[in-house]
């Protein structure tokens, strides 16, 4: 045990004796590498930004709203981010409004919810990431349908 302690003391003395006189070279990145200036993120406009007081990191949840029917004209199917959504629909004259999702076969649009009157309480729905949805209207007039993500 004494031999081990003595060897440790000698090693420590040897290492500390040359520290003051020793100078280490400065570490520099090669000329073709740009060191990072901070945390980068993609803004809502699709451009890349470096986090700074003028461009802080986005902290709010993903916001998304899809107009599935506008003035009784159904829009094309949309791909959702995923999560909780609120279905809002209002028509001047009701027939039926159907919210559909793309089935596992990748082609068939399957009805999920059908409305025949205005909602008294909001309809909250859960969708997986990348779900494809659309809406159809039958026998309606002046109908608008939106699906909004709850951040």
N, C-alpha and C positions, 0 to 999 in steps of 0.2 A: 504494500500500500504506500509506503514511504517513497519507493522508487517511482511510482506513478505520480505522486504529488510533486516530487522533485523534477520529473520530466515535464510536467505541465507548467511549473514555474519557469523553467529554462526556456520553453517554447514561447511563453508569454513575454519574457524579457527580450528575447530575440526579435519578436514581432514589433514590440512597442519602441525598441531602440531606433529603428530606421524610419518610423512614421513621420517625424518632423522634417527630415531631410529629403524625403521622397516626394516627388511631384508626379501627378498622373496626367496623361494627356486628356484634353477636352474631348468629350464625345460629341461628334457632329454627324448629322444625317447625310447620306450621299446627296449629291447635287440633284439627282433625278427624283428624290423622294420629298414630298411636301409634308412636314409634320402637321398633325391635326391642330386646328385653331380652336376647337370646341366641339360640342355635341351638334351633329347635323340632323335635320329633320325635314320632311317634305311638307310644305304648306298646302293650304286648301286649293291653291292655284296650280299645284303640281311641281312647283320649283323647289329646289333644295336651299335651305337656309341654315346658318350657324346660329345656335342659341345665344342671344345677347339681350340686354335690357330692351332694346328696340324691337327685337323679334323673339319673344319668350317662347318656351316650349308649349305646345298646345296641351292643355290639361283636361279639357272637356271631352266627354264621350262623343263618339261618332254621331253626327246629326245627319239625318237622311229623310227626305220626304219625296214620295212618288205620286204624281197625279195619274191615276189609272184610268179615270174617265173624266173628260172635260166637256161640258155643254152637250152631254149625251153621246159623245164620240169616244169610244174606247181607244186607249193608247196601246202601243206595242208592249209586250211583256218586259218586265224589268228584273234585274238581278239584285237581290238585297244583300246588305252587309251582314245581316243576321242579328238576332236578339229579340227584344220586345218591341212590338209595334202596335199603334192604335189605328183602327180602321174607322174612317169618317166618311159618311155618305149622306147625301141629301138630294132629293129629287122633287121637282114641282108636281109630277104625277108618277105614282109608283106602279110598277109591274113587278119585276124582280131584278135585283143586283146580285151577281155572284162573284165572289173572290175565288180565283183558282190558282193552283200551284202546279208546277211541272212534276209529273210522276217519275218514278225511278227509271222508266224506259227512255227518258230523255225527250219524249215527243208528246205524250198525252197530257193535256191540262185537266186536272181533277178538281172539281168544286170542293172548296173548303168551308165557306160560309155563304149562305144565301139570305138576303134581306128583302122584305116586302113592305117595310115601313121605315120611317125615320127612327134612329136610335134614341132611346131614353137614357141609357147608360152606354158609355163608350165600349167598344169591343176591343179587347186587348188580345193580341195573338203573339205566339212565339215562332220564330223562323230560324232555321239553321243557316250557317254561313253559306252564301252562294245560292240560296233558294231563288227560284224564278217564279214570279207571280204575274197575273193579269186580272182584269175584271171584265165581265160581260154584263150588258143591260138588255132586258127584254120587256117591251111594253111600257117603257118609261119615257118621260119628257123632262128636259132641263135637269139632267142628273150629273152630279159631280162626285167622284170617289177619290179619296186620298189615303195613302198608307204612310204613316209617320213613325220613325224610330224613336223610342224613348231612350235618351242618352244615359 
